[in-house]
Amino acid sequence: MQDVAQGNPPRRRALPASEIARNVSNFEIWSTHQGCEQVSYSDLPKGVKADIAEVFDVTGRLPKAWTRKKSKEYLSLSKIASPTLLSFISDCYATSPSLFSASANNADVADLYAEISIVYSAWKRMQRMRSSSEKWSEADYVANVYNLIRSPALRQSSQRVHCILSLPQPRMRPKGFGTPTARVLNARTVVPDCVVSIPVAAVRDLSASANSPFKVLRNIKSVTTTGSAAKGTSFRYQSTPRAQLPDSPAFEFVSSIWEDKKPVHSMLEDAYRQNRMATAAAVRHLHSLHIETPVLGLIWADGKVRAHIDWCKSEAGKHPIILSAPYPGTRGHGTFHEWQLERPGEMLQVFFLVKNIDRWTMGPFQDRVRSGINDLVDAVVNEDQIYEPWKRVGDLMAPLAAKSRKENVNISTTTDQSSPPQRPPKVTRARRRRS
C-alpha cells in the first residue's frame, strides 16, 4: 500500500505456473513466447524413434504358459499364488493378451511374481476405493494406487518428488507488451509431482576431476562471461534444471517428468499444460548442453495415464522450438492413448512402461547425455562456439514498473506546475467590545 500512497503503481506479482496452466489464454501467451508447439508422434526425430518405440513397448512380458491351467508353469504358480491373484492374471490376459508371450516362459518367475503381486495390490486398492461410498481425492489415489506401481518400478534412476525446476527464458522480453503478458512470462519456477533423473553418482565423472567437462567449461572465459554467481546466472546454475543447486557443483539430467491432477486442476488438460511447462524446462536445459534427446512426460488423473514426448528443434541463430507429441498408442496417429488403471492389463502395462523409462534413463538417455556434453566441450574449446544460457533470470516486469513510475512523476510534475499556488484562507477573529 505504500507504493499506492506515494503515487506509484501497485506491484504486480508473477503468475505461478499452476495458475498459468489453468488458464488457456495465459498458457497460450507463455507457450508462444517460449516457442512451444504441439505436433504429431510421427514428427519424432529419426535418431530417437527406435529408442522411444522401445520405451513404450510393453509386449511379451509375462509367460503365456501362466494362462494354461494344465501347464507345469501354471501349476508351479498356483502353489504360491492366491486364487484371486490367478484370477487377476487371467483378467490381464483377457483384456491385454499382448502382455503374454511364449518367449517369456523362461523368465525369472520369482521376479515376475513379485512384480505381479505389487501391481495386484495396487489394483485391489483401486477397486476398493472405486466401490466405496466414500469420496476420494486425487491425492488419495496418488498415495494408495499411483505410488504403489511407480516407486517399485524405478530401480536404477533417481526419483524426486515435488522438485522445483527453473523455467526457461522466453524468446523476447515483454517490452511493449501489457502487464498481463509480463506477469505470465515472469514466472520462474514450476513444481512437478515427480522427476526422474540420472543419479548424480552415475555421472560424477563429468564434473569431479579437474579435467572433467564441467570444470573445463566453467573455466572458459566465453562461458563465464555469460552469467555471474551473484545474479544466479553462472554456469553452475545453468548446469542443472533444478532451481536449487546440488551440494557440490555438478551436472543434473532429467529424463522424465510426471504430473498428478490436483484439486485446482478442473480438467486433465490443466495438468497436461503444467507438465508441458516442466518438460520444456528440461529439454531447454539439455539443448543448451548440446544433448539431443527427448524428455518423457506422464499425466496421472482420475485413474488414467497419458504420455507425451517433448524435444528441442533449433536452427542456427534462432531461438529453439520446443515440440511436444502426444503418445497415440500402437495405432501411431491421433491424440492421446489413455491407459485405464482400473483394468488389470492396462495397469500392468503402465507398470512395465515405468520400468522401461527407468531402463531408458540409465541406458540410451545417459549415452546421449555423455555424447552431448563431449560435443559441447569440443565446440566451445576447439571451435570457439558460444555457450548459450537457458534459465529464466531477471525481473521482466521491472522495466514496465520503472516506466509507470516515470510517467506518474511526469504527470505529477505537470499538474503541480500548471496549477497556480493557492493562498491559505484568512482567519477571522471575533473582536471583544470594550466596556
DAQUI-V977279 format. One record per pair of residues at least 12 apart in sequence whose ideal C-beta (glycine too) atoms are under 10 Angstrom apart, sorted by the first residue. I is the first residue (numbers start at 0). J is the second residue. Records with the same first field share a line. If there is no record, write none. Layout:
# DAQUI-V977279
I = J + J
This chain:
# DAQUI-V977279
2 = 400 + 404 + 407
5 = 404 + 407
6 = 404 + 407 + 408 + 410 + 411
7 = 400 + 403 + 404 + 407 + 408
8 = 178 + 399 + 400 + 402 + 403 + 404 + 406 + 407
9 = 400 + 403
10 = 396 + 400
11 = 178 + 179 + 181 + 182 + 185 + 396 + 399 + 400
12 = 182 + 185 + 186 + 396
13 = 181 + 182 + 183 + 184 + 185 + 186 + 187 + 188 + 391 + 394 + 395 + 396
14 = 28 + 29 + 179 + 181 + 182 + 183 + 184 + 185 + 186
15 = 186 + 187 + 188 + 189 + 190 + 273
16 = 29 + 164 + 166 + 183 + 186 + 187 + 188 + 189 + 190 + 191 + 272 + 273 + 276 + 277 + 280
17 = 186 + 189 + 190 + 261 + 263 + 264 + 269 + 270 + 272 + 273 + 276
18 = 182 + 183 + 186 + 263 + 273
19 = 166 + 182 + 183 + 184 + 186 + 189 + 272 + 273 + 276
20 = 189 + 258 + 263 + 264 + 268 + 269 + 270 + 271 + 272 + 273 + 274 + 275 + 276 + 277
21 = 261 + 263 + 264 + 265 + 266 + 268 + 269 + 270 + 272 + 273
22 = 183 + 269 + 272
23 = 268 + 269 + 272
24 = 179 + 183
25 = 179 + 180 + 182 + 183 + 184 + 186 + 272
26 = 183 + 268 + 269 + 271 + 272 + 273 + 275 + 276
27 = 183 + 272
28 = 169 + 173 + 176 + 179 + 180 + 181 + 182 + 183 + 184
29 = 166 + 169 + 180 + 183 + 184 + 186 + 272 + 275 + 276 + 279
30 = 183 + 272 + 275 + 276 + 279 + 321 + 323
31 = 169 + 170 + 180 + 183 + 184
32 = 168 + 169 + 170 + 171 + 172 + 173 + 176 + 180 + 183 + 184 + 318
33 = 166 + 167 + 168 + 169 + 170 + 184 + 275 + 276 + 279 + 280 + 283 + 318 + 319 + 320 + 321 + 391
34 = 167 + 169 + 170 + 279 + 283 + 311 + 312 + 313 + 317 + 318 + 319 + 320 + 321 + 322
35 = 167 + 272 + 275 + 276 + 278 + 279 + 309 + 320 + 321 + 322 + 323
36 = 312 + 320 + 321 + 322 + 323 + 324
37 = 271 + 275 + 307 + 309 + 322 + 323 + 324 + 325 + 334
38 = 308 + 309 + 310 + 312 + 320 + 322 + 323 + 324 + 325
39 = 322 + 324 + 325 + 327 + 331 + 332 + 333 + 334
40 = 52 + 55 + 307 + 308 + 324 + 325 + 326 + 327 + 328 + 330 + 331 + 332 + 333 + 334 + 336
41 = 324 + 327 + 331 + 332
42 = 308 + 310 + 312 + 322 + 323 + 324
43 = 293 + 308 + 310 + 322 + 324
44 = 291 + 292 + 293 + 310 + 311 + 312 + 322
46 = 291 + 292 + 367
47 = 291 + 292 + 293 + 308 + 310 + 363 + 364 + 367
49 = 363
50 = 292 + 293 + 359 + 362 + 363 + 364 + 366 + 367
51 = 292 + 293 + 295 + 308 + 310 + 324 + 326 + 359 + 363
52 = 331
53 = 355 + 358 + 359 + 362 + 363
54 = 254 + 255 + 293 + 295 + 306 + 308 + 326 + 352 + 354 + 355 + 356 + 357 + 358 + 359 + 360 + 363 + 364
55 = 295 + 306 + 308 + 326 + 328 + 329 + 336 + 348 + 351 + 352 + 355 + 356
56 = 97 + 329 + 351 + 352 + 355
57 = 95 + 97 + 98 + 338 + 344 + 345 + 347 + 348 + 349 + 350 + 351 + 352 + 353 + 354 + 355
58 = 95 + 96 + 97 + 98 + 99 + 100 + 103 + 329 + 348 + 351
59 = 97 + 98 + 99 + 100 + 101 + 102 + 103 + 106
60 = 97 + 98 + 99 + 100 + 103 + 106 + 111 + 114 + 115 + 347 + 348 + 350 + 351 + 354
61 = 88 + 91 + 92 + 95 + 98 + 99 + 100 + 103 + 104 + 106 + 111 + 114 + 115 + 347 + 351
62 = 76 + 88 + 99 + 100 + 101 + 102 + 103 + 104 + 105 + 106 + 108 + 111
63 = 92 + 96 + 98 + 99 + 100 + 101 + 102 + 103 + 104
64 = 76 + 99 + 101 + 103 + 104
65 = 77 + 80 + 85 + 88 + 89 + 91 + 92 + 99 + 103 + 104 + 108 + 111 + 112 + 115
66 = 88 + 89 + 91 + 92 + 93 + 96 + 99
68 = 85 + 89
70 = 104
72 = 104 + 105 + 108
73 = 85 + 88
75 = 108 + 112
76 = 88 + 108 + 111 + 112 + 115
79 = 108 + 109 + 112 + 116
80 = 112 + 115 + 116 + 119
81 = 116 + 119
83 = 119 + 123
84 = 112 + 115 + 116 + 119 + 120 + 123
86 = 119 + 343
87 = 115 + 116 + 118 + 119 + 122 + 123 + 343 + 344 + 346 + 347
88 = 115 + 119 + 343 + 344 + 347
89 = 343
90 = 122 + 342 + 343 + 344
91 = 115 + 118 + 119 + 122 + 342 + 343 + 344 + 345 + 346 + 347 + 348
92 = 343 + 344
93 = 342 + 343 + 344
94 = 339 + 342 + 343 + 344 + 345 + 347 + 348
95 = 342 + 343 + 344 + 345 + 346 + 347 + 348
96 = 344
97 = 329 + 344 + 348
98 = 343 + 344 + 345 + 347 + 348 + 351
99 = 344
113 = 151
114 = 148 + 151 + 152 + 347 + 350 + 351 + 354
115 = 343 + 347 + 350
117 = 147 + 148 + 150 + 151 + 152 + 350
118 = 147 + 148 + 151 + 152 + 340 + 343 + 346 + 347 + 348 + 349 + 350 + 351
119 = 343 + 346 + 347
120 = 143 + 144 + 147 + 148
121 = 143 + 144 + 145 + 146 + 147 + 148 + 149 + 151 + 340 + 346 + 349 + 350
122 = 144 + 147 + 148 + 340 + 341 + 342 + 343 + 345 + 346 + 347
123 = 144 + 147
124 = 139 + 140 + 142 + 143 + 144 + 147
125 = 140 + 143 + 144 + 145 + 147 + 302 + 340 + 341 + 346
126 = 144 + 341 + 343
127 = 143
128 = 140 + 143 + 144 + 302 + 341
129 = 302 + 341
136 = 261 + 262
137 = 259 + 260 + 261 + 262 + 264 + 270 + 299 + 300 + 301 + 302
138 = 259 + 260 + 261 + 262
140 = 259 + 260 + 299 + 300 + 301 + 302 + 340
141 = 160 + 192 + 193 + 259 + 260 + 261 + 299
144 = 299 + 302 + 340 + 341 + 346
145 = 192 + 193 + 257 + 259 + 297 + 299 + 300 + 302 + 304 + 340 + 349
146 = 158 + 160 + 193 + 259 + 299
147 = 346 + 350
148 = 304 + 340 + 346 + 347 + 349 + 350 + 351 + 352 + 353 + 354
149 = 192 + 193 + 195 + 257 + 297 + 299 + 349 + 350 + 353 + 356
150 = 193 + 353
151 = 350 + 353 + 354
152 = 349 + 350 + 351 + 352 + 353 + 354 + 355 + 356 + 357 + 358
153 = 193 + 195 + 255 + 353 + 354 + 356 + 357 + 360
154 = 354 + 357 + 358 + 361
155 = 197 + 198 + 201 + 354 + 357 + 358 + 360 + 361 + 362 + 365
156 = 194 + 195 + 196 + 197 + 198 + 201 + 254 + 255 + 356 + 357 + 358 + 359 + 360 + 361 + 364 + 365
157 = 194 + 195 + 196 + 197 + 198 + 199 + 200 + 201 + 251 + 252 + 253 + 254 + 360
158 = 193 + 194 + 195 + 196 + 255 + 257 + 353 + 357
159 = 191 + 192 + 193 + 194 + 195 + 196 + 241 + 251 + 253
160 = 190 + 191 + 192 + 193 + 194 + 257
161 = 190 + 191 + 192 + 193 + 194
162 = 189 + 190 + 191 + 192 + 193 + 194 + 196 + 240 + 241 + 242 + 243 + 251 + 253 + 256 + 277
163 = 187 + 188 + 189 + 190 + 191 + 194 + 240 + 241 + 242 + 243
164 = 187 + 188 + 189 + 190 + 191 + 194 + 239 + 240 + 241 + 242 + 243 + 253 + 256 + 276 + 277 + 278 + 279 + 280 + 281 + 284 + 390
165 = 187 + 188 + 189 + 231 + 236 + 237 + 239 + 240 + 241 + 242 + 243 + 280 + 283 + 284 + 389 + 390 + 391 + 392
166 = 184 + 185 + 186 + 187 + 188 + 189 + 240 + 242 + 276 + 277 + 279 + 280 + 283 + 389 + 390 + 391
167 = 240 + 276 + 279 + 280 + 281 + 282 + 283 + 284 + 286 + 287 + 318 + 319 + 321 + 388 + 389 + 390 + 391
168 = 184 + 187 + 232 + 283 + 318 + 387 + 388 + 389 + 390 + 391 + 392 + 393 + 395
169 = 183 + 184 + 185 + 186 + 318 + 391 + 395
170 = 184 + 317 + 318 + 319 + 320
171 = 184 + 318 + 395
172 = 184 + 393 + 395 + 398 + 399
173 = 185 + 395 + 396 + 398 + 399
174 = 395 + 398 + 399 + 402
175 = 398 + 399
176 = 395 + 399
177 = 399
178 = 396 + 399 + 400 + 403
180 = 395 + 396 + 399
181 = 394 + 395 + 396 + 397 + 398 + 399 + 400
182 = 395 + 396 + 399
183 = 395
184 = 391 + 395 + 396
185 = 391 + 393 + 394 + 395 + 396 + 397 + 399
186 = 276 + 391 + 395
187 = 242 + 390 + 391 + 392 + 393 + 394 + 395
188 = 241 + 242 + 243 + 276 + 277 + 280 + 391
189 = 242 + 256 + 258 + 273 + 274 + 275 + 276 + 277 + 278 + 279 + 280
190 = 242 + 258 + 273 + 277
191 = 253 + 255 + 256 + 257 + 258 + 259 + 270 + 273 + 274 + 276 + 277 + 278 + 280 + 281 + 296
192 = 256 + 257 + 258 + 259 + 260 + 261 + 270 + 273 + 274 + 277 + 297 + 298 + 299
193 = 255 + 256 + 257 + 258 + 259 + 297 + 299
194 = 240 + 241 + 251 + 253 + 254 + 255 + 256 + 257 + 277 + 281
195 = 253 + 254 + 255 + 256 + 257 + 294 + 295 + 297 + 353 + 356 + 357 + 359 + 360 + 364
196 = 239 + 240 + 241 + 251 + 252 + 253 + 254 + 255 + 256 + 281 + 360 + 364
197 = 250 + 251 + 252 + 253 + 254 + 360 + 361 + 364 + 365 + 368 + 369
198 = 251 + 252 + 360 + 361 + 365
199 = 239 + 245 + 246 + 247 + 249 + 250 + 251 + 252
200 = 249
201 = 252 + 360 + 361 + 365 + 368
202 = 249 + 250 + 251 + 252 + 365 + 368 + 369 + 372
203 = 247 + 249 + 250
204 = 369
205 = 238 + 249 + 250 + 252 + 368 + 369 + 372 + 373 + 376
206 = 235 + 238 + 245 + 247 + 248 + 249 + 250 + 251 + 372
207 = 247 + 248 + 249
211 = 248 + 249 + 250 + 372 + 376
212 = 238 + 250 + 288 + 369 + 372 + 373 + 375 + 376 + 377 + 379 + 380
213 = 234 + 235 + 238 + 248 + 249 + 250 + 372 + 376
214 = 234 + 248
215 = 375 + 376 + 379 + 380
216 = 234 + 237 + 238 + 250 + 288 + 372 + 375 + 376 + 379 + 380 + 386
217 = 233 + 234 + 235 + 237 + 238 + 248
218 = 234
219 = 234 + 376 + 379 + 380 + 386
221 = 379 + 380 + 383 + 384 + 385 + 386
222 = 234 + 237 + 375 + 379 + 385 + 386 + 388
223 = 386
224 = 385 + 386
225 = 237 + 385 + 386 + 387 + 388
226 = 386 + 388 + 390 + 392
230 = 392 + 393
231 = 244 + 390 + 392 + 393
232 = 388 + 390 + 392 + 393
233 = 248 + 388
234 = 248 + 386 + 388
235 = 247 + 248 + 249 + 250
236 = 388 + 390 + 392
237 = 284 + 287 + 288 + 386 + 387 + 388 + 389 + 390 + 392
238 = 250 + 251 + 252 + 284 + 287 + 288 + 372
239 = 251 + 252 + 253 + 284 + 390
240 = 252 + 253 + 256 + 277 + 280 + 281 + 282 + 283 + 284 + 285 + 287 + 294 + 389 + 390
241 = 253 + 280 + 284
242 = 280 + 390 + 391
250 = 284 + 288 + 290 + 368 + 372
251 = 284
252 = 281 + 284 + 285 + 288 + 290 + 292 + 294 + 360 + 364 + 365 + 367 + 368 + 369 + 371 + 372
253 = 277 + 278 + 280 + 281 + 282 + 284 + 285 + 294 + 295 + 360 + 364
254 = 281 + 285 + 292 + 293 + 294 + 295 + 356 + 357 + 359 + 360 + 361 + 363 + 364 + 365 + 367 + 368
255 = 278 + 281 + 293 + 294 + 295 + 296 + 297 + 306 + 353 + 356 + 357 + 359 + 360 + 364
256 = 273 + 274 + 275 + 276 + 277 + 278 + 279 + 280 + 281 + 294 + 295 + 296 + 297 + 298 + 309
257 = 270 + 274 + 277 + 295 + 296 + 297 + 298 + 299 + 304 + 306 + 353 + 356
258 = 270 + 271 + 272 + 273 + 274 + 275 + 276 + 277 + 278 + 296 + 297 + 298 + 299 + 300 + 305
259 = 274 + 297 + 298 + 299 + 300
260 = 273 + 298 + 299 + 300 + 301 + 303
261 = 273 + 300
264 = 298 + 300
266 = 300
267 = 298 + 299 + 300 + 301 + 303 + 305 + 335 + 337
268 = 298 + 300
269 = 298 + 300
270 = 298 + 299 + 300 + 305
271 = 296 + 298 + 300 + 305 + 307 + 323 + 325 + 335
272 = 298
273 = 298
274 = 296 + 297 + 298 + 299 + 305 + 307 + 309 + 323
275 = 296 + 298 + 307 + 309 + 321 + 323
277 = 294 + 296 + 309
278 = 293 + 294 + 295 + 296 + 307 + 308 + 309 + 310 + 321 + 323
279 = 294 + 296 + 309 + 311 + 321 + 322 + 323
280 = 294 + 321 + 389 + 390 + 391
281 = 293 + 294 + 295 + 296 + 309 + 311 + 321
282 = 294 + 309 + 310 + 311 + 312 + 319 + 321 + 322 + 323 + 389
283 = 311 + 319 + 321 + 387 + 389 + 390 + 391
284 = 311 + 389 + 390
285 = 310 + 311 + 364 + 367 + 368 + 371 + 389
286 = 310 + 311 + 312 + 313 + 319 + 321 + 371 + 387 + 389
287 = 311 + 319 + 371 + 375 + 386 + 387 + 388 + 389 + 390
288 = 368 + 371 + 372 + 374 + 375 + 376 + 386 + 389
289 = 370 + 371 + 372 + 373 + 374 + 375 + 376 + 377 + 378 + 379 + 384 + 386
290 = 311 + 364 + 367 + 368 + 369 + 370 + 371 + 372 + 374 + 375
291 = 310 + 311 + 312 + 313 + 367 + 370 + 371 + 374
292 = 310 + 311 + 359 + 363 + 364 + 365 + 366 + 367 + 368 + 370 + 371
293 = 307 + 308 + 309 + 310 + 311 + 322 + 323 + 324 + 364 + 367
294 = 307 + 308 + 309 + 310 + 311 + 321 + 323 + 364
295 = 307 + 308 + 309 + 326 + 352 + 355 + 356 + 359 + 360 + 364
296 = 308 + 309 + 323 + 325 + 326
297 = 326 + 338 + 349 + 352 + 353 + 356
298 = 335 + 337
299 = 338 + 340 + 349
300 = 337
301 = 337 + 339 + 340
302 = 338 + 339 + 340 + 341 + 342 + 346
303 = 335 + 337 + 338 + 339 + 340 + 341 + 345 + 349
304 = 335 + 336 + 337 + 338 + 339 + 340 + 345 + 346 + 348 + 349 + 352 + 353
305 = 325 + 326 + 334 + 335 + 336 + 337 + 338
306 = 324 + 325 + 326 + 327 + 328 + 335 + 336 + 337 + 338 + 349 + 352 + 356
307 = 323 + 324 + 325 + 326 + 335
308 = 322 + 323 + 324 + 325 + 326
309 = 321 + 322 + 323 + 324
310 = 322 + 323 + 324
311 = 389
313 = 387
318 = 387
319 = 387 + 389
326 = 352
338 = 352
